[in-house]
Amino acid sequence: MRVLGIESSCDESAVAVLDETAGLLAHGLFSQTDLHDKYGGVVPELASRDHVRKLLPLLRETLQAAGSEAAEIDGIAYTAGPGLAGALLTGAALGRSLAYAWGIPAVAVHHLEGHLFAPMLEYPAPELPFLALLVSGGHTMLIDVSSFGHYRLLGESLDDAAGEAFDKTAKLLGLPYPGGAPLSQLAERGRAGRVKLPRPMLDRADLDFSFSGLKTAAMLAIRERALDEQARADLALAFETAIVESLVVKTERALEATGLNRLVVAGGVGANRSLRERLRRLAETRGIALHFPRLEFCTDNAAMIAAAGLWRLKSGQAEALPVQIHARWPLTELVPPDAVAARAQSH
């Protein structure tokens, strides 16, 4: 089976062609970073309009790079949520329209399930079951993945996601959007111990996260001192260290609570070098298998959507003609393909 994947949930337009036998044939991505940089964050209306402009040319380029004709595509997978409603609609409408025109099935993919499938594009792919740390601009979650389609949420951020906290603190430090990578680069020149910041919720036994208070503490620390270049670097290091420590401590607690011996890290913050180093040390200490997607598949991309879609299409799932998107879509509400098939038969 050969699947065309389309991702448009936020500020990346992405298309990929994934073949069940030959693997990933091609993937293309257009980032809207420059478009939103001057606003310090994503402007939903501008994001939607840019997807309309970029997706069709990107589709043609990706099909050509894959050496694939439309007639060779067996199914289409598109992101249906969660995300920005207008942005989701552009990709969903394109994917569903192409499927109708080409006479092939289409499947709506949950964006976070796509992130969970991203490490499956690597070799060796992680075996099931595993613990997933899904950490991005919009989500910070610990998930017990017993099998694909069956997810148990162990903990999540109660306010800002880790990536969101990175972006907002980077803006306070005068860094460009998105702020995660620039803040980490600045932190490399920081001096440890020069700024004290809290480790939110580590005194609680649960597996939830909170980064809003940490962001506020960083803001107050910035206001309290003269910000020369070294002071900015010291603050960046203190902030990054606090977030990484919070993520690692809670992840270790989740491993202890579940008894799982495999850890998958997905999402844009999973590209953070300090987080990767700390989790590698944790994996070595505990003797567990650790899996990351390659850096280009940590952030939003269509290859992961195609991977999740391929699995669901092979399971017999397909969407009805009306286009539906879900700006809010809890991962725990996602229905496994076997249950989807059972529902269809009952009706």
C-alpha positions as CSV (number, residue, x, y, z in Angstrom):
1,M,0.0,0.0,0.0
2,R,1.2,3.5,-0.9
3,V,-0.1,6.4,1.2
4,L,-0.1,10.2,0.6
5,G,0.2,12.1,3.9
6,I,-0.9,15.7,4.4
7,E,-0.2,17.8,7.6
8,S,-1.5,21.3,8.1
9,S,-2.5,21.5,11.8
10,C,-0.6,24.7,12.6
11,D,2.2,26.5,10.9
12,E,3.8,23.8,8.7
13,S,2.5,22.7,5.4
14,A,3.8,19.2,4.7
15,V,3.2,16.3,2.3
16,A,4.8,12.8,2.2
17,V,4.6,9.6,0.2
18,L,5.1,6.4,2.2
19,D,5.2,3.0,0.7
20,E,4.5,-0.1,2.9
21,T,7.4,-2.0,1.2
22,A,9.8,0.6,0.0
23,G,9.5,2.9,3.0
24,L,9.4,6.7,2.9
25,L,9.7,7.8,-0.8
26,A,9.7,11.5,-0.3
27,H,8.5,14.2,2.1
28,G,8.3,18.0,1.7
29,L,7.7,20.7,4.2
30,F,7.2,24.5,4.1
31,S,7.6,26.3,7.4
32,Q,5.7,29.5,8.1
33,T,8.3,30.7,10.6
34,D,9.2,33.9,8.7
35,L,5.5,34.7,8.2
36,H,4.7,34.6,12.0
37,D,8.0,35.8,13.4
38,K,7.1,39.5,13.5
39,Y,4.0,38.7,15.5
40,G,5.9,36.6,18.1
41,G,3.5,33.6,17.5
42,V,1.2,31.9,15.0
43,V,-1.6,34.1,13.6
44,P,-4.4,31.5,12.7
45,E,-5.9,33.4,9.7
46,L,-2.5,33.9,8.1
47,A,-1.6,30.3,8.7
48,S,-4.8,29.1,7.0
49,R,-4.2,31.3,3.9
50,D,-0.6,30.2,3.6
51,H,-1.6,26.5,3.6
52,V,-4.0,27.3,0.8
53,R,-1.1,28.8,-1.2
54,K,1.5,26.2,-0.4
55,L,-0.1,22.7,-0.2
56,L,-0.9,22.1,-3.9
57,P,2.6,23.1,-5.2
58,L,4.1,21.1,-2.3
59,L,1.9,18.1,-3.3
60,R,3.1,18.2,-6.9
61,E,6.8,18.5,-5.8
62,T,6.6,15.6,-3.4
63,L,4.9,13.3,-5.8
64,Q,7.6,14.1,-8.4
65,A,10.3,13.6,-5.8
66,A,8.8,10.2,-4.9
67,G,8.6,9.2,-8.6
68,S,5.0,8.4,-8.0
69,E,1.9,9.0,-10.1
70,A,-1.5,9.7,-8.7
71,A,-2.7,6.3,-9.9
72,E,-0.1,4.6,-7.7
73,I,-1.5,6.2,-4.5
74,D,-3.7,3.7,-2.6
75,G,-4.9,5.9,0.2
76,I,-4.7,9.4,1.7
77,A,-4.0,10.3,5.3
78,Y,-4.6,13.9,6.5
79,T,-4.4,15.5,9.9
80,A,-7.9,16.1,11.3
81,G,-7.0,17.5,14.7
82,P,-6.2,18.8,17.2
83,G,-5.0,22.1,15.8
84,L,-6.1,25.4,14.3
85,A,-9.5,24.9,12.8
86,G,-8.9,26.9,9.6
87,A,-5.5,25.3,9.1
88,L,-6.9,21.8,9.6
89,L,-9.7,22.4,7.2
90,T,-7.3,23.3,4.3
91,G,-5.4,20.0,4.6
92,A,-8.5,17.9,5.3
93,A,-10.5,19.4,2.4
94,L,-7.5,18.8,0.0
95,G,-7.0,15.2,1.2
96,R,-10.7,14.3,1.1
97,S,-11.2,15.9,-2.3
98,L,-8.2,14.1,-3.8
99,A,-9.4,10.8,-2.4
100,Y,-12.8,11.4,-4.0
101,A,-11.4,12.4,-7.3
102,W,-8.9,9.4,-7.4
103,G,-11.4,6.9,-6.1
104,I,-9.4,5.8,-3.1
105,P,-10.0,5.8,0.7
106,A,-9.0,8.6,3.0
107,V,-8.4,8.5,6.7
108,A,-8.4,11.3,9.3
109,V,-5.3,11.1,11.5
110,H,-5.0,12.4,15.1
111,H,-1.9,14.7,15.1
112,L,-0.6,13.3,18.4
113,E,-1.0,9.7,17.2
114,G,1.1,10.8,14.2
115,H,3.9,11.9,16.7
116,L,3.7,8.5,18.4
117,F,4.2,6.9,15.0
118,A,7.2,9.1,14.1
119,P,9.8,6.7,15.8
120,M,8.3,3.9,13.7
121,L,10.0,5.4,10.7
122,E,13.4,4.7,12.2
123,Y,15.4,1.4,12.4
124,P,15.1,-0.3,14.7
125,A,11.5,0.7,15.4
126,P,10.4,0.5,19.0
127,E,8.5,-2.6,20.1
128,L,5.2,-2.3,21.9
129,P,4.3,-1.7,24.7
130,F,6.2,1.5,25.5
131,L,6.0,4.7,27.6
132,A,5.8,7.8,25.4
133,L,7.0,11.3,26.5
134,L,5.2,13.5,24.0
135,V,6.5,17.1,24.4
136,S,5.8,19.8,21.9
137,G,4.6,23.4,21.5
138,G,1.0,22.5,22.3
139,H,1.3,19.3,24.5
140,T,3.3,17.8,27.2
141,M,2.1,14.3,28.0
142,L,3.2,10.9,29.4
143,I,1.3,8.1,27.7
144,D,1.2,4.4,28.3
145,V,1.0,2.9,24.8
146,S,-0.1,-0.7,25.2
147,S,-0.8,-1.0,21.5
148,F,-1.4,1.5,18.7
149,G,-4.9,2.9,19.2
150,H,-5.0,2.0,22.9
151,Y,-3.6,4.9,24.9
152,R,-3.6,5.6,28.7
153,L,-2.8,9.1,29.7
154,L,-0.6,9.1,32.8
155,G,0.0,12.8,33.1
156,E,0.0,16.1,31.2
157,S,0.6,19.8,31.5
158,L,-2.1,21.6,33.5
159,D,-1.3,24.9,31.8
160,D,1.5,25.8,29.4
161,A,3.1,23.0,27.4
162,A,6.9,22.9,27.6
163,G,7.3,24.1,24.0
164,E,5.0,27.0,24.7
165,A,6.9,28.0,27.8
166,F,10.2,27.9,25.8
167,D,8.7,30.2,23.1
168,K,7.3,32.7,25.6
169,T,10.5,32.9,27.7
170,A,12.6,33.2,24.5
171,K,10.5,36.2,23.5
172,L,11.2,37.8,26.9
173,L,14.9,37.3,26.3
174,G,14.6,39.0,22.9
175,L,15.0,35.8,20.9
176,P,13.2,35.1,17.6
177,Y,10.1,32.9,17.1
178,P,10.0,29.9,17.5
179,G,12.1,30.2,20.6
180,G,13.1,26.7,21.6
181,A,16.2,26.3,19.4
182,P,17.5,29.9,19.9
183,L,17.0,29.6,23.7
184,S,19.0,26.3,23.8
185,Q,21.8,27.8,21.7
186,L,22.0,30.8,24.1
187,A,21.9,28.4,27.1
188,E,25.1,26.7,25.8
189,R,27.0,29.9,26.9
190,G,25.3,30.1,30.3
191,R,26.9,29.5,33.7
192,A,25.2,26.9,35.9
193,G,23.9,28.0,39.2
194,R,23.9,31.7,38.5
195,V,20.0,31.9,38.4
196,K,17.7,29.9,40.7
197,L,14.4,28.9,39.2
198,P,11.7,26.5,40.6
199,R,11.1,22.9,39.5
200,P,7.3,22.9,39.2
201,M,5.2,20.1,40.8
202,L,8.2,17.8,41.6
203,D,7.0,17.7,45.2
204,R,3.8,16.1,44.0
205,A,3.5,12.3,43.5
206,D,1.4,12.6,40.4
207,L,2.7,12.6,36.8
208,D,1.3,16.0,35.7
209,F,3.3,19.0,34.7
210,S,3.0,22.8,35.1
211,F,5.2,25.3,33.4
212,S,3.2,28.6,33.8
213,G,4.8,29.3,37.2
214,L,8.3,28.6,35.9
215,K,7.6,31.0,33.1
216,T,6.5,33.7,35.5
217,A,9.6,33.1,37.7
218,A,11.8,33.5,34.6
219,M,10.0,36.8,33.8
220,L,10.6,38.2,37.3
221,A,14.2,37.1,37.1
222,I,14.6,38.9,33.8
223,R,13.1,42.1,35.2
224,E,15.3,42.1,38.3
225,R,18.6,42.3,36.6
226,A,20.5,44.1,33.9
227,L,20.5,41.9,30.9
228,D,23.9,41.8,29.2
229,E,24.7,38.9,26.9
230,Q,26.1,36.8,29.7
231,A,23.1,37.4,32.0
232,R,20.8,36.4,29.2
233,A,22.7,33.2,28.6
234,D,22.7,32.4,32.4
235,L,18.9,32.8,32.4
236,A,18.4,30.7,29.4
237,L,20.5,27.9,30.9
238,A,18.6,28.1,34.2
239,F,15.2,27.9,32.4
240,E,16.2,25.1,30.1
241,T,17.6,23.1,33.0
242,A,14.4,23.5,35.0
243,I,12.2,22.3,32.2
244,V,14.5,19.4,31.3
245,E,14.8,18.3,35.0
246,S,11.0,18.4,35.4
247,L,10.5,16.3,32.3
248,V,13.1,13.7,33.2
249,V,12.0,13.3,36.8
250,K,8.4,12.8,35.9
251,T,9.4,10.4,33.1
252,E,11.4,8.3,35.5
253,R,8.5,8.2,37.9
254,A,6.2,7.0,35.0
255,L,8.7,4.2,34.1
256,E,8.7,3.1,37.8
257,A,4.9,3.2,38.0
258,T,4.3,1.3,34.8
259,G,7.2,-1.1,34.9
260,L,7.8,-0.5,31.1
261,N,11.3,-0.9,29.7
262,R,10.9,1.1,26.5
263,L,10.7,4.9,26.3
264,V,9.7,6.8,23.1
265,V,10.2,10.6,23.0
266,A,8.3,12.5,20.4
267,G,7.4,16.1,19.6
268,G,9.4,19.2,18.8
269,V,11.0,19.6,22.3
270,G,12.3,16.1,21.8
271,A,14.9,17.7,19.6
272,N,16.4,19.5,22.6
273,R,20.0,18.4,23.1
274,S,20.0,18.7,26.8
275,L,16.8,16.7,27.1
276,R,18.2,14.0,24.9
277,E,21.4,13.8,26.9
278,R,19.6,13.5,30.2
279,L,17.2,10.9,28.9
280,R,20.1,8.8,27.5
281,R,21.7,8.8,30.9
282,L,18.4,7.8,32.5
283,A,18.0,5.0,29.9
284,E,21.6,3.7,30.6
285,T,21.0,3.8,34.4
286,R,17.7,1.9,34.2
287,G,18.7,-0.4,31.4
288,I,15.8,0.5,29.1
289,A,15.5,1.0,25.4
290,L,15.2,4.6,24.3
291,H,13.8,5.7,20.9
292,F,13.8,9.2,19.3
293,P,12.7,10.1,15.8
294,R,15.3,11.8,13.7
295,L,15.4,15.6,14.3
296,E,13.4,16.4,11.2
297,F,10.6,14.2,12.3
298,C,10.4,15.6,15.9
299,T,8.6,18.7,14.6
300,D,5.3,18.6,12.7
301,N,5.7,16.6,9.4
302,A,3.6,14.6,7.0
303,A,5.7,11.4,7.1
304,M,4.4,10.6,10.6
305,I,0.8,11.3,9.4
306,A,1.3,8.9,6.5
307,A,2.7,6.3,8.9
308,A,-0.3,6.5,11.2
309,G,-2.6,6.6,8.3
310,L,-1.0,3.6,6.6
311,W,-1.7,1.5,9.8
312,R,-5.3,2.7,10.0
313,L,-6.0,2.2,6.3
314,K,-4.6,-1.3,6.4
315,S,-6.9,-2.0,9.3
316,G,-9.9,-1.1,7.1
317,Q,-10.6,2.4,8.4
318,A,-11.9,5.0,6.0
319,E,-13.8,8.2,6.3
320,A,-17.2,9.1,5.0
321,L,-17.5,11.9,2.4
322,P,-18.2,14.9,4.7
323,V,-15.0,16.6,5.9
324,Q,-14.7,16.7,9.6
325,I,-12.0,18.3,11.7
326,H,-11.5,18.5,15.5
327,A,-9.7,21.6,16.8
328,R,-9.9,19.9,20.3
329,W,-9.5,16.1,20.2
330,P,-8.3,14.3,23.3
331,L,-6.0,11.4,22.4
332,T,-7.9,9.2,24.9
333,E,-11.0,9.6,22.8
334,L,-9.4,8.1,19.7
335,V,-11.1,5.0,18.6
336,P,-9.0,1.9,17.6
337,P,-9.6,0.7,14.0
338,D,-11.1,-2.6,15.2
339,A,-13.7,-0.6,17.1
340,V,-14.4,1.6,14.1
341,A,-15.0,-1.5,12.0
342,A,-17.3,-2.9,14.6
343,R,-19.4,0.3,14.8
344,A,-19.7,0.4,11.0
345,Q,-21.0,-3.2,10.9
346,S,-23.5,-2.5,13.6
347,H,-25.0,0.3,11.6
